[in-house]
Amino acid sequence: MNTKITLTPEMFCDRRYVLVDSGPFKATAFRYSTGVCALEVDNGRCRYILLPFQGQQIWRICFEGRDFTMRSIFEEPQPTDRFDLNYGAFLIHCGLTAMGNPSDEDDHPMHGELPNAAYSETYIEIGEDEQGRFIKTSGVFRYKNALEFNYTFAPSLRLGEGETVIRAEAGIENLRCNPLYFMYMAHINWLPVDGSRLVYSAKKDSGNIEVFRGEFEIEDERNRRLAEFTDRLIADPAIGDVVDSAAQVYDPELCSGMRYCADERGYAHAMQVLPDGRACYVGFETGHMPYALRWIARTGDEDALGFCLPATGNHLGLAYAKEHNLRQELPARSGTVLRYNFGLLSGKDAAETNKLIEALCAANTE
């Protein structure tokens, strides 16, 4: 029998206390000193801290006792709805009416309304299904804008017993009588590890990888170094496939857009293969998310490797997406589910995934 617990802000205080303690699973509620509610979910091998009422962000994540979250100047989450004032989470939902950096033609906030959305409904579920015992966190955000939008966005994270890969779903319901044109990106931000290899089921050519030039108000020397490395990366995207802070320039950041090959289940795959053979992993269904962005920021203050951000399109904003048909359509009064996985693979599983990726790329070579 599954048990579902509805969360309310009143259940969270400065003192940490256990809400769920069942076998290998534990969920602990607390508030950061900033007042932001947090829920720590643990199965003994994976531990993540969720912000249940603020964006359903994963603020921090650990596997086998090691923190794999990007580094930023924000030690604690901030109570804000601005993307740049609460920067540094492991997972940020981006979208849904717009996504990416707004251009001069756009008026939407950076990455849309989802990153720090206020959730009125949040839950913990614990139980068992055909795949075994699990603990799940979820929530529902409703967005209403007169004459334009009326939708719900319901993300969930399922962590199984003894597992180090989380299964994520994002349910979308269009409640209007007109189609919903939406954009989405799962902003998954790992800590880069020098000497790691980036392995991914996308062909390494200009038809499938686009390196974007950034426009930043930075010092001339920083701009020169970034521009020179960007030129090299455009000429040969593979030079970015071994993580090397000394030879590469990601200051303040650099983005590439990739079109992935999928397996027979419709899933694409990407890894940061660590020097010890294990791998940080992201897999995603390509039906509604046919692209993935690679976003890297290594500034000295920020250290982030978004080696695979599953997405409906690129990060160039709503106007660009409209012009280039990079939005997904959801018919009137209908719903859909976006699915992706992320976590830490053992050396054996990483090697098997590496073979799968090689086979997918070889099969899609023209």
Residue frames as qw, qx, qy, qz and C-alpha x, y, z in Angstrom:
[[0.000, 0.888, 0.459, 0.000, 0.00, 0.00, 0.00],
 [0.419, 0.368, -0.013, 0.830, 1.36, 3.41, -0.96],
 [0.291, -0.740, -0.425, 0.433, 1.27, 6.34, 1.47],
 [0.313, 0.580, 0.197, 0.725, 1.00, 9.94, 0.26],
 [0.369, -0.599, -0.381, 0.600, 1.76, 12.86, 2.56],
 [0.219, 0.853, 0.248, 0.404, 0.66, 16.39, 1.68],
 [0.529, -0.133, -0.236, 0.804, 3.21, 19.03, 2.67],
 [0.045, -0.941, -0.276, -0.188, 2.42, 22.51, 3.98],
 [0.316, 0.659, -0.321, 0.602, 4.82, 25.35, 4.84],
 [0.548, -0.667, 0.225, -0.452, 3.80, 25.06, 8.51],
 [0.986, -0.153, -0.020, 0.067, 5.50, 21.64, 8.63],
 [0.709, 0.355, -0.166, 0.586, 8.92, 23.28, 8.12],
 [0.377, -0.926, 0.008, -0.012, 10.89, 25.12, 10.81],
 [0.127, 0.828, -0.535, 0.112, 14.48, 25.97, 11.73],
 [0.501, -0.382, 0.763, -0.145, 14.89, 22.65, 13.54],
 [0.430, 0.241, -0.774, -0.397, 15.37, 19.62, 11.31],
 [0.580, -0.088, 0.690, -0.423, 12.92, 16.79, 11.94],
 [0.055, -0.059, 0.932, 0.354, 12.07, 13.54, 10.20],
 [0.616, 0.154, 0.003, -0.772, 8.77, 13.38, 8.33],
 [0.937, 0.174, -0.186, -0.241, 9.29, 9.90, 6.84],
 [0.134, -0.556, 0.817, -0.076, 11.41, 7.05, 8.17],
 [0.910, 0.133, 0.211, -0.330, 10.60, 3.79, 6.41],
 [0.938, 0.134, 0.180, 0.265, 13.22, 1.11, 5.77],
 [0.635, 0.011, 0.153, 0.758, 15.99, 2.63, 3.65],
 [0.140, 0.641, 0.326, 0.680, 14.04, 5.83, 3.01],
 [0.314, -0.574, -0.428, 0.624, 14.08, 9.00, 5.05],
 [0.167, 0.684, 0.289, 0.649, 12.66, 12.47, 4.42],
 [0.423, -0.452, -0.394, 0.680, 13.69, 15.34, 6.70],
 [0.106, 0.865, 0.343, 0.350, 12.07, 18.79, 6.74],
 [0.466, -0.486, -0.171, 0.720, 13.82, 22.05, 7.66],
 [0.264, 0.950, 0.158, 0.051, 14.14, 25.71, 6.72],
 [0.626, 0.270, -0.098, 0.725, 17.29, 27.44, 5.58],
 [0.285, -0.443, -0.317, 0.789, 18.31, 30.62, 7.43],
 [0.051, -0.006, -0.348, -0.936, 16.81, 32.52, 4.45],
 [0.535, 0.175, 0.400, -0.723, 13.38, 31.11, 5.31],
 [0.601, 0.287, -0.547, -0.507, 13.19, 28.80, 2.27],
 [0.859, -0.171, 0.372, -0.307, 11.57, 25.42, 3.01],
 [0.334, 0.517, -0.770, -0.168, 13.68, 22.35, 2.21],
 [0.932, -0.126, 0.196, -0.277, 13.10, 18.61, 2.17],
 [0.026, 0.579, -0.808, -0.108, 16.04, 16.22, 2.35],
 [0.943, 0.104, 0.010, -0.315, 15.30, 12.83, 0.75],
 [0.058, -0.600, 0.798, -0.015, 17.67, 9.92, 1.37],
 [0.952, 0.030, -0.152, -0.264, 17.76, 6.24, 0.38],
 [0.824, -0.443, 0.287, 0.205, 21.19, 5.49, 1.84],
 [0.678, 0.051, 0.405, 0.611, 23.05, 5.90, -1.48],
 [0.178, 0.472, 0.321, 0.802, 21.51, 9.05, -2.91],
 [0.189, -0.641, -0.509, 0.542, 20.50, 12.16, -0.98],
 [0.199, 0.425, 0.315, 0.825, 18.93, 15.27, -2.46],
 [0.037, -0.449, -0.460, 0.766, 17.52, 18.48, -1.02],
 [0.112, 0.559, 0.653, 0.498, 14.31, 19.63, -2.67],
 [0.095, 0.120, 0.217, -0.964, 12.78, 23.09, -2.44],
 [0.174, 0.399, 0.900, 0.029, 9.18, 21.86, -2.44],
 [0.152, 0.823, 0.470, -0.282, 7.42, 25.24, -2.61],
 [0.061, 0.836, -0.245, -0.488, 10.00, 27.16, -4.67],
 [0.421, 0.608, -0.545, -0.396, 10.32, 25.77, -8.18],
 [0.981, -0.078, 0.164, -0.066, 10.55, 22.14, -6.99],
 [0.386, 0.751, -0.522, 0.115, 14.27, 22.69, -7.49],
 [0.907, -0.234, -0.182, 0.299, 16.84, 20.17, -6.36],
 [0.107, -0.969, 0.216, -0.058, 19.13, 22.50, -4.46],
 [0.097, -0.637, 0.765, -0.007, 21.82, 19.93, -3.65],
 [0.966, 0.073, -0.118, -0.220, 22.47, 16.29, -4.52],
 [0.223, -0.609, 0.760, -0.049, 24.91, 13.68, -3.19],
 [0.931, 0.142, -0.278, -0.188, 25.69, 10.18, -4.44],
 [0.873, -0.043, -0.351, 0.335, 27.63, 7.71, -2.31],
 [0.548, -0.668, -0.195, 0.464, 28.38, 10.54, 0.14],
 [0.411, -0.123, 0.254, 0.867, 29.84, 12.91, -2.49],
 [0.260, 0.746, 0.279, -0.546, 28.27, 16.23, -3.47],
 [0.496, 0.201, 0.603, 0.591, 27.90, 16.46, -7.27],
 [0.156, 0.898, 0.399, -0.101, 26.18, 19.87, -7.38],
 [0.444, 0.645, 0.032, 0.622, 27.66, 22.79, -9.30],
 [0.448, -0.407, -0.337, 0.721, 29.47, 25.40, -7.24],
 [0.098, 0.760, 0.294, 0.572, 28.16, 28.98, -7.01],
 [0.118, 0.327, -0.379, 0.858, 28.30, 32.01, -4.74],
 [0.625, -0.377, -0.026, -0.683, 24.93, 31.06, -3.20],
 [0.067, 0.205, -0.925, 0.311, 25.36, 28.79, -0.19],
 [0.240, 0.361, 0.802, -0.411, 21.64, 28.81, 0.59],
 [0.141, 0.531, 0.668, 0.503, 18.57, 29.26, -1.61],
 [0.001, -0.113, -0.173, 0.978, 17.12, 32.76, -1.67],
 [0.268, 0.583, 0.721, -0.263, 13.38, 33.60, -1.45],
 [0.133, 0.520, -0.242, -0.808, 13.01, 35.22, -4.86],
 [0.762, 0.474, 0.419, -0.135, 11.34, 34.69, -8.21],
 [0.364, 0.844, -0.342, -0.193, 14.39, 35.88, -10.17],
 [0.961, 0.187, -0.141, 0.145, 16.61, 33.26, -11.77],
 [0.536, 0.534, -0.354, 0.549, 19.87, 35.16, -11.26],
 [0.272, -0.617, 0.391, -0.626, 19.17, 35.89, -7.57],
 [0.799, -0.277, 0.465, -0.261, 18.85, 32.19, -6.66],
 [0.665, 0.605, -0.419, -0.129, 21.57, 30.59, -8.76],
 [0.016, 0.541, -0.821, 0.183, 23.31, 27.33, -8.06],
 [0.811, -0.062, 0.412, -0.410, 20.76, 24.52, -7.81],
 [0.367, -0.182, 0.870, 0.274, 21.38, 21.05, -9.23],
 [0.156, 0.402, 0.815, 0.387, 18.03, 20.85, -11.08],
 [0.183, 0.407, 0.191, -0.874, 15.95, 23.81, -12.23],
 [0.414, 0.542, 0.719, 0.133, 12.78, 23.47, -14.30],
 [0.057, -0.353, 0.194, 0.914, 12.73, 26.09, -17.07],
 [0.026, -0.354, -0.742, -0.568, 9.79, 27.23, -19.19],
 [0.513, 0.239, 0.812, 0.140, 6.91, 26.92, -19.85],
 [0.407, 0.845, 0.312, -0.152, 5.46, 29.82, -21.80],
 [0.409, 0.847, -0.316, 0.128, 9.03, 30.88, -22.64],
 [0.880, -0.362, 0.110, 0.286, 12.54, 29.66, -21.96],
 [0.707, 0.272, 0.071, 0.649, 16.11, 30.87, -22.30],
 [0.293, -0.366, -0.102, 0.877, 17.73, 34.29, -22.24],
 [0.331, 0.816, 0.434, -0.190, 15.27, 36.97, -23.40],
 [0.494, 0.240, 0.308, 0.777, 16.38, 38.82, -26.52],
 [0.009, 0.136, 0.050, -0.989, 15.69, 42.48, -27.27],
 [0.417, -0.174, -0.528, -0.719, 12.40, 41.30, -28.80],
 [0.552, -0.344, -0.759, 0.023, 11.31, 39.43, -25.65],
 [0.283, -0.601, 0.226, -0.713, 9.78, 40.54, -22.38],
 [0.885, -0.334, -0.300, -0.123, 9.77, 37.22, -20.52],
 [0.479, -0.764, 0.428, -0.062, 11.93, 36.57, -17.45],
 [0.201, 0.540, -0.812, -0.092, 15.10, 34.53, -17.83],
 [0.141, 0.049, -0.989, -0.011, 14.11, 30.88, -18.38],
 [0.426, -0.406, -0.623, -0.515, 10.42, 31.64, -17.96],
 [0.517, -0.558, 0.100, -0.641, 8.08, 31.40, -14.98],
 [0.916, -0.192, -0.342, -0.086, 9.02, 27.92, -13.73],
 [0.531, 0.356, -0.583, 0.501, 12.49, 28.22, -12.09],
 [0.076, 0.043, -0.644, 0.760, 11.22, 29.73, -8.81],
 [0.460, -0.368, -0.469, -0.658, 7.49, 29.13, -9.25],
 [0.342, -0.239, 0.597, -0.685, 5.38, 29.08, -6.07],
 [0.412, -0.111, -0.874, -0.234, 3.82, 25.61, -5.61],
 [0.545, -0.338, 0.190, -0.743, 0.56, 25.40, -3.70],
 [0.960, -0.124, 0.072, -0.241, 0.46, 21.57, -3.73],
 [0.293, 0.586, -0.750, 0.089, 3.44, 19.38, -2.80],
 [0.935, -0.213, 0.005, -0.282, 3.67, 15.76, -1.74],
 [0.059, -0.468, 0.882, -0.016, 5.81, 12.88, -0.56],
 [0.915, 0.031, -0.102, -0.389, 4.78, 9.39, -1.60],
 [0.107, -0.475, 0.871, -0.072, 6.30, 6.18, -0.34],
 [0.862, 0.106, 0.277, -0.411, 5.37, 2.69, -1.45],
 [0.422, -0.226, 0.826, 0.298, 6.01, -0.12, -3.86],
 [0.693, 0.512, -0.051, -0.504, 5.20, -0.84, -7.51],
 [0.967, 0.250, 0.047, 0.033, 6.25, -3.33, -10.17],
 [0.545, 0.651, -0.348, 0.398, 9.73, -1.80, -10.13],
 [0.595, -0.091, -0.586, 0.543, 10.19, -2.14, -6.37],
 [0.341, -0.756, -0.411, 0.378, 10.10, 0.10, -3.31],
 [0.360, 0.469, 0.150, 0.792, 10.42, 3.84, -3.82],
 [0.137, -0.671, -0.372, 0.626, 10.09, 7.30, -2.38],
 [0.313, 0.525, 0.462, 0.642, 8.70, 10.05, -4.61],
 [0.074, -0.531, -0.267, 0.801, 8.40, 13.82, -4.31],
 [0.210, 0.470, 0.623, 0.589, 6.04, 15.84, -6.45],
 [0.022, 0.484, 0.323, -0.813, 4.07, 19.05, -6.70],
 [0.310, 0.653, 0.616, 0.313, 1.57, 20.98, -8.81],
 [0.123, -0.385, -0.007, 0.915, 2.00, 24.54, -10.08],
 [0.348, 0.692, 0.623, 0.111, -0.89, 26.26, -11.82],
 [0.212, -0.242, 0.183, 0.929, -0.25, 29.20, -14.14],
 [0.248, 0.734, 0.632, 0.030, -3.14, 31.40, -15.25],
 [0.140, -0.296, 0.162, 0.931, -2.91, 34.45, -17.47],
 [0.476, 0.584, 0.465, -0.465, -6.20, 35.86, -18.73],
 [0.625, 0.706, -0.031, -0.333, -6.87, 35.33, -22.46],
 [0.351, 0.681, -0.637, -0.085, -3.55, 33.48, -22.92],
 [0.407, 0.258, -0.861, 0.165, -2.60, 30.63, -20.57],
 [0.717, -0.387, 0.289, -0.502, -4.13, 28.19, -18.12],
 [0.766, 0.247, -0.594, 0.019, -1.98, 25.16, -17.41],
 [0.729, -0.624, 0.264, -0.093, -0.67, 22.96, -14.63],
 [0.516, 0.568, -0.620, 0.163, 2.91, 21.74, -14.37],
 [0.832, -0.466, 0.179, -0.241, 3.47, 18.71, -12.14],
 [0.438, 0.565, -0.688, 0.125, 7.07, 17.49, -11.75],
 [0.880, -0.423, 0.130, -0.172, 7.97, 14.36, -9.80],
 [0.225, 0.623, -0.739, 0.119, 11.16, 12.58, -8.73],
 [0.955, -0.203, -0.051, -0.212, 11.17, 8.83, -8.06],
 [0.089, 0.631, -0.747, 0.189, 14.08, 7.30, -6.12],
 [0.898, -0.097, -0.370, -0.216, 14.07, 3.54, -5.77],
 [0.784, -0.576, 0.233, 0.007, 15.52, 1.34, -3.05],
 [0.750, -0.289, 0.407, 0.435, 19.30, 1.07, -3.43],
 [0.595, 0.629, 0.330, 0.376, 19.25, 3.15, -6.64],
 [0.350, -0.506, 0.059, 0.786, 21.49, 6.04, -7.64],
 [0.048, 0.158, 0.528, 0.833, 19.48, 7.09, -10.71],
 [0.256, 0.414, 0.501, -0.715, 16.40, 9.28, -10.23],
 [0.189, 0.414, 0.757, 0.470, 13.46, 8.99, -12.62],
 [0.072, 0.364, 0.193, -0.908, 11.98, 12.40, -13.32],
 [0.175, 0.544, 0.736, 0.363, 8.64, 13.20, -14.92],
 [0.056, 0.258, 0.127, -0.956, 7.00, 16.52, -15.72],
 [0.196, 0.544, 0.809, 0.105, 3.27, 16.37, -16.38],
 [0.049, 0.144, -0.102, -0.983, 1.70, 19.25, -18.32],
 [0.190, 0.580, 0.791, -0.042, -2.04, 19.85, -18.58],
 [0.003, 0.105, 0.256, 0.961, -3.41, 22.48, -20.95],
 [0.091, 0.470, 0.765, -0.431, -6.68, 23.68, -19.40],
 [0.247, 0.488, -0.038, -0.837, -7.64, 26.17, -22.11],
 [0.732, 0.500, 0.419, -0.198, -9.77, 25.72, -25.23],
 [0.503, 0.817, -0.271, -0.074, -6.79, 26.70, -27.40],
 [0.889, 0.158, -0.268, 0.335, -3.49, 24.91, -28.04],
 [0.472, -0.841, 0.198, 0.174, -0.60, 25.55, -25.66],
 [0.708, 0.577, -0.259, 0.314, 2.75, 26.21, -27.31],
 [0.647, -0.750, 0.137, 0.022, 5.36, 25.46, -24.72],
 [0.497, 0.618, -0.532, 0.295, 9.11, 25.42, -24.15],
 [0.812, -0.570, 0.094, -0.083, 10.93, 23.39, -21.50],
 [0.537, 0.533, -0.583, 0.296, 14.44, 22.67, -20.33],
 [0.838, -0.522, -0.135, 0.089, 15.69, 20.54, -17.44],
 [0.190, 0.833, -0.404, 0.327, 18.65, 22.62, -16.19],
 [0.936, -0.330, -0.066, 0.105, 20.76, 19.83, -14.63],
 [0.173, 0.885, -0.344, 0.261, 23.96, 21.30, -13.22],
 [0.938, -0.187, -0.162, 0.244, 26.77, 18.91, -12.28],
 [0.353, -0.833, 0.349, 0.244, 30.12, 19.69, -10.73],
 [0.724, 0.605, -0.332, -0.001, 32.81, 19.29, -13.41],
 [0.784, -0.483, 0.348, 0.177, 35.66, 16.90, -12.67],
 [0.250, 0.772, -0.515, -0.277, 38.88, 17.49, -14.58],
 [0.092, -0.334, 0.928, 0.138, 40.04, 14.46, -16.52],
 [0.576, 0.319, 0.682, -0.318, 36.48, 13.22, -17.09],
 [0.086, 0.023, 0.721, 0.687, 35.22, 12.32, -20.57],
 [0.516, 0.341, 0.252, -0.745, 31.93, 13.58, -22.02],
 [0.087, 0.036, 0.931, 0.352, 30.18, 10.80, -23.93],
 [0.428, 0.410, 0.339, -0.731, 26.84, 11.41, -25.65],
 [0.513, 0.321, 0.772, 0.195, 24.55, 10.00, -28.33],
 [0.361, 0.878, 0.101, -0.299, 24.91, 12.89, -30.75],
 [0.794, 0.348, 0.170, 0.469, 27.01, 12.93, -33.89],
 [0.402, -0.653, 0.037, 0.641, 29.94, 15.31, -33.71],
 [0.372, 0.278, 0.468, 0.752, 29.31, 17.45, -36.76],
 [0.048, 0.067, 0.052, -0.995, 27.95, 20.91, -37.53],
 [0.436, -0.266, -0.576, -0.638, 24.59, 19.46, -38.51],
 [0.666, -0.468, -0.578, -0.043, 24.01, 18.13, -35.00],
 [0.541, -0.517, -0.293, 0.595, 26.11, 20.41, -32.78],
 [0.202, 0.808, 0.145, 0.534, 25.84, 24.20, -32.79],
 [0.523, -0.289, -0.341, 0.725, 28.25, 26.21, -30.65],
 [0.001, 0.915, 0.354, 0.191, 26.75, 29.56, -29.66],
 [0.404, 0.298, -0.208, 0.839, 28.79, 32.72, -29.36],
 [0.323, -0.719, -0.527, 0.317, 28.02, 34.59, -26.18],
 [0.180, 0.664, 0.047, 0.724, 27.75, 38.36, -25.93],
 [0.603, -0.613, -0.405, 0.312, 28.93, 39.55, -22.53],
 [0.029, 0.929, -0.134, 0.345, 29.95, 42.85, -21.02],
 [0.856, -0.431, 0.048, 0.282, 33.31, 41.61, -19.76],
 [0.270, -0.767, 0.373, 0.447, 36.93, 42.72, -19.85],
 [0.557, 0.669, -0.374, -0.321, 38.66, 42.71, -23.24],
 [0.074, 0.467, -0.881, 0.010, 41.14, 40.00, -22.27],
 [0.481, 0.091, 0.806, -0.332, 38.42, 37.66, -20.96],
 [0.671, 0.572, 0.171, -0.440, 36.39, 38.30, -24.08],
 [0.388, 0.651, -0.603, -0.249, 39.39, 37.57, -26.31],
 [0.136, -0.281, 0.943, -0.111, 40.14, 34.28, -24.57],
 [0.574, 0.294, 0.654, -0.395, 36.50, 33.17, -24.74],
 [0.611, 0.662, -0.081, -0.427, 36.20, 34.15, -28.42],
 [0.236, 0.573, -0.767, -0.169, 39.37, 32.27, -29.36],
 [0.266, -0.080, 0.943, -0.182, 38.26, 29.11, -27.58],
 [0.620, 0.457, 0.423, -0.478, 34.79, 29.39, -29.11],
 [0.503, 0.653, -0.415, -0.386, 36.37, 29.53, -32.58],
 [0.068, 0.373, -0.925, -0.011, 38.33, 26.36, -31.82],
 [0.416, 0.140, 0.816, -0.377, 35.24, 24.62, -30.48],
 [0.641, 0.561, 0.093, -0.516, 33.19, 25.52, -33.57],
 [0.420, 0.587, -0.641, -0.261, 35.93, 24.06, -35.78],
 [0.517, 0.098, -0.848, 0.063, 36.15, 20.87, -33.71],
 [0.629, -0.546, -0.008, -0.553, 33.43, 20.28, -31.05],
 [0.912, -0.141, -0.369, 0.114, 35.30, 17.19, -29.81],
 [0.406, 0.380, -0.461, 0.691, 37.99, 19.30, -28.12],
 [0.400, -0.458, 0.265, -0.748, 35.46, 19.92, -25.35],
 [0.867, -0.165, -0.365, -0.296, 34.91, 16.24, -24.68],
 [0.702, -0.135, -0.507, 0.481, 37.66, 15.89, -22.06],
 [0.313, -0.926, -0.186, -0.100, 37.05, 18.16, -19.06],
 [0.696, 0.018, -0.105, 0.710, 40.16, 20.31, -18.67],
 [0.153, -0.931, -0.256, 0.211, 40.03, 23.63, -16.79],
 [0.422, -0.555, 0.303, 0.650, 43.56, 24.56, -17.91],
 [0.285, 0.006, 0.667, 0.689, 43.00, 24.14, -21.66],
 [0.010, 0.604, 0.705, 0.371, 39.35, 25.24, -21.95],
 [0.014, 0.008, -0.177, 0.984, 37.67, 28.61, -21.49],
 [0.240, -0.590, -0.728, -0.255, 34.14, 28.81, -20.06],
 [0.284, -0.494, -0.376, 0.731, 34.28, 32.26, -18.48],
 [0.446, -0.208, 0.522, -0.697, 31.61, 33.46, -17.94],
 [0.707, 0.146, 0.648, -0.244, 29.85, 30.62, -19.77],
 [0.207, 0.331, -0.676, -0.624, 29.50, 28.82, -23.08],
 [0.712, 0.214, 0.503, -0.440, 26.55, 26.97, -24.63],
 [0.113, 0.201, -0.816, -0.530, 26.22, 24.39, -27.37],
 [0.746, 0.149, 0.219, -0.611, 23.01, 22.96, -28.79],
 [0.056, -0.260, 0.941, 0.209, 22.86, 19.28, -29.74],
 [0.802, 0.087, -0.143, -0.574, 20.44, 17.06, -31.58],
 [0.391, -0.372, 0.828, -0.154, 20.63, 13.58, -30.07],
 [0.533, 0.075, -0.766, -0.351, 20.14, 10.06, -31.45],
 [0.651, -0.293, 0.387, -0.584, 17.66, 7.94, -29.48],
 [0.116, -0.155, 0.981, 0.012, 17.49, 4.21, -28.74],
 [0.232, -0.277, -0.834, -0.417, 14.55, 1.92, -29.46],
 [0.220, -0.606, -0.684, 0.340, 12.72, 3.25, -26.37],
 [0.125, 0.871, 0.262, 0.396, 13.09, 6.81, -27.62],
 [0.530, -0.818, 0.019, 0.224, 15.75, 7.73, -25.05],
 [0.504, 0.716, -0.303, 0.377, 18.96, 9.67, -25.67],
 [0.827, -0.474, -0.142, 0.265, 21.98, 9.30, -23.35],
 [0.312, 0.783, -0.295, 0.450, 24.88, 11.38, -22.06],
 [0.821, -0.470, -0.204, 0.253, 27.59, 10.94, -19.41],
 [0.036, 0.848, -0.477, 0.230, 30.45, 12.62, -17.65],
 [0.941, -0.055, -0.304, 0.139, 32.67, 9.55, -17.22],
 [0.402, -0.874, 0.263, -0.071, 34.78, 10.15, -14.13],
 [0.248, 0.657, -0.710, 0.053, 38.46, 9.19, -13.86],
 [0.371, -0.251, 0.846, -0.289, 37.50, 6.26, -11.59],
 [0.049, -0.074, -0.925, -0.368, 35.18, 4.80, -14.28],
 [0.123, 0.588, 0.723, -0.342, 31.86, 5.77, -12.73],
 [0.140, 0.283, 0.427, 0.847, 29.69, 8.30, -14.56],
 [0.257, 0.408, 0.351, -0.803, 27.32, 11.16, -13.99],
 [0.169, 0.237, 0.862, 0.416, 24.40, 10.29, -16.26],
 [0.413, 0.386, 0.207, -0.798, 21.45, 11.96, -18.00],
 [0.138, 0.185, 0.879, 0.418, 18.95, 10.16, -20.24],
 [0.321, 0.385, 0.274, -0.821, 15.82, 11.65, -21.77],
 [0.510, 0.505, 0.694, 0.062, 12.87, 10.89, -24.03],
 [0.221, -0.164, 0.351, 0.895, 13.24, 12.78, -27.28],
 [0.154, 0.608, 0.749, 0.214, 9.56, 12.97, -28.24],
 [0.049, -0.959, -0.271, -0.058, 8.91, 16.45, -26.82],
 [0.326, -0.857, 0.307, 0.255, 12.57, 17.19, -26.07],
 [0.886, 0.425, 0.056, 0.178, 14.50, 16.53, -29.29],
 [0.380, 0.731, -0.321, 0.467, 17.45, 18.69, -28.22],
 [0.704, -0.590, -0.216, 0.330, 19.87, 19.03, -25.35],
 [0.145, 0.928, -0.219, 0.264, 22.00, 22.00, -24.44],
 [0.778, -0.135, -0.298, 0.537, 25.51, 21.75, -23.09],
 [0.103, -0.924, 0.021, -0.367, 26.13, 24.63, -20.70],
 [0.778, -0.150, -0.296, 0.533, 29.44, 25.14, -18.92],
 [0.075, -0.925, 0.084, -0.363, 30.50, 27.96, -16.57],
 [0.821, -0.251, -0.207, 0.469, 33.96, 27.88, -14.96],
 [0.115, 0.895, 0.020, 0.430, 34.70, 31.37, -13.67],
 [0.310, 0.283, -0.594, 0.686, 36.52, 30.75, -10.39],
 [0.370, -0.091, 0.447, -0.809, 33.35, 31.65, -8.51],
 [0.854, 0.173, 0.148, -0.468, 31.05, 29.34, -10.49],
 [0.027, -0.356, 0.907, 0.224, 32.01, 25.81, -11.49],
 [0.694, 0.269, 0.444, -0.498, 29.23, 24.11, -13.44],
 [0.013, 0.202, -0.851, -0.485, 28.92, 21.41, -16.07],
 [0.689, 0.332, 0.366, -0.531, 25.47, 21.11, -17.57],
 [0.173, -0.293, 0.814, 0.471, 26.71, 18.46, -19.98],
 [0.107, -0.284, -0.835, -0.458, 23.16, 17.52, -21.01],
 [0.256, 0.259, 0.420, -0.831, 20.14, 19.77, -20.45],
 [0.210, 0.385, 0.858, 0.269, 17.14, 18.06, -22.12],
 [0.120, 0.464, 0.127, -0.868, 15.11, 20.71, -23.93],
 [0.568, 0.650, 0.488, -0.125, 12.50, 21.54, -26.56],
 [0.535, 0.784, 0.051, 0.312, 14.98, 23.90, -28.24],
 [0.569, 0.234, -0.289, 0.734, 17.85, 26.26, -27.55],
 [0.384, -0.550, -0.453, 0.587, 18.35, 29.05, -25.00],
 [0.248, 0.110, 0.221, 0.937, 17.89, 32.08, -27.27],
 [0.213, 0.238, 0.340, -0.885, 14.47, 33.13, -26.02],
 [0.502, 0.466, 0.655, -0.318, 10.85, 33.11, -27.14],
 [0.442, 0.745, -0.106, -0.488, 11.08, 35.25, -30.28],
 [0.114, 0.504, -0.808, -0.284, 13.83, 33.04, -31.69],
 [0.317, 0.060, 0.938, -0.128, 11.87, 29.89, -30.82],
 [0.539, 0.600, 0.399, -0.437, 8.77, 31.18, -32.60],
 [0.372, 0.736, -0.363, -0.433, 10.75, 32.10, -35.71],
 [0.217, 0.448, -0.855, -0.146, 12.56, 28.76, -35.85],
 [0.825, -0.136, -0.344, -0.428, 9.65, 26.50, -34.80],
 [0.367, 0.264, -0.793, 0.409, 11.32, 25.35, -31.56],
 [0.465, -0.179, 0.474, -0.726, 8.17, 25.14, -29.43],
 [0.042, -0.140, -0.987, -0.062, 6.03, 22.09, -28.75],
 [0.459, -0.203, -0.205, -0.840, 2.26, 22.12, -29.23],
 [0.052, 0.163, 0.920, -0.352, -0.19, 20.70, -26.72],
 [0.185, -0.429, -0.631, -0.619, -3.79, 20.55, -28.04],
 [0.409, -0.436, 0.089, -0.796, -6.71, 22.15, -26.20],
 [0.758, -0.357, 0.268, -0.476, -7.68, 20.47, -22.91],
 [0.946, 0.148, -0.280, 0.074, -5.04, 17.76, -23.17],
 [0.501, -0.778, 0.379, 0.013, -1.93, 16.67, -21.33],
 [0.797, 0.428, -0.392, 0.166, 1.46, 15.09, -21.81],
 [0.742, -0.635, 0.160, 0.144, 4.42, 13.89, -19.75],
 [0.422, 0.756, -0.475, 0.155, 8.10, 14.71, -20.24],
 [0.927, -0.368, 0.057, 0.049, 10.46, 12.01, -18.96],
 [0.467, 0.675, -0.490, 0.293, 14.17, 11.97, -18.14],
 [0.880, -0.413, -0.162, 0.168, 16.58, 10.27, -15.74],
 [0.268, 0.772, -0.417, 0.397, 19.75, 11.41, -14.01],
 [0.802, -0.573, 0.148, -0.077, 22.17, 9.99, -11.48],
 [0.120, -0.694, 0.707, 0.069, 25.43, 8.19, -10.85],
 [0.933, 0.211, -0.234, -0.172, 26.31, 4.99, -12.76],
 [0.774, -0.452, 0.403, 0.185, 28.67, 2.31, -11.52],
 [0.099, -0.563, 0.655, 0.495, 31.76, 1.57, -13.59],
 [0.330, 0.141, 0.910, 0.206, 30.04, -1.47, -15.10],
 [0.324, 0.740, 0.565, -0.167, 26.85, 0.41, -16.00],
 [0.073, 0.835, -0.190, -0.511, 28.88, 3.31, -17.38],
 [0.202, -0.331, 0.796, 0.466, 30.82, 0.95, -19.66],
 [0.324, 0.404, 0.849, 0.107, 27.59, -0.62, -20.92],
 [0.225, 0.864, 0.311, -0.327, 26.06, 2.81, -21.55],
 [0.091, -0.669, 0.470, 0.568, 29.21, 3.84, -23.39],
 [0.268, 0.003, 0.883, 0.386, 28.77, 0.87, -25.75],
 [0.279, 0.676, 0.675, -0.101, 25.11, 1.77, -26.29],
 [0.095, 0.868, -0.003, -0.487, 26.03, 5.36, -27.16],
 [0.162, -0.447, 0.686, 0.550, 28.71, 4.23, -29.60],
 [0.292, 0.270, 0.889, 0.228, 26.22, 1.88, -31.28],
 [0.230, 0.805, 0.477, -0.268, 23.56, 4.62, -31.55],
 [0.029, 0.797, -0.254, -0.548, 25.99, 7.07, -33.12],
 [0.212, -0.243, 0.824, 0.465, 27.31, 4.43, -35.54],
 [0.312, 0.453, 0.833, 0.060, 23.80, 3.40, -36.58],
 [0.205, 0.885, 0.338, -0.246, 22.89, 7.01, -37.36],
 [0.259, -0.531, 0.436, 0.679, 25.96, 7.75, -39.45],
 [0.669, 0.646, 0.102, -0.354, 24.96, 8.63, -42.97]]
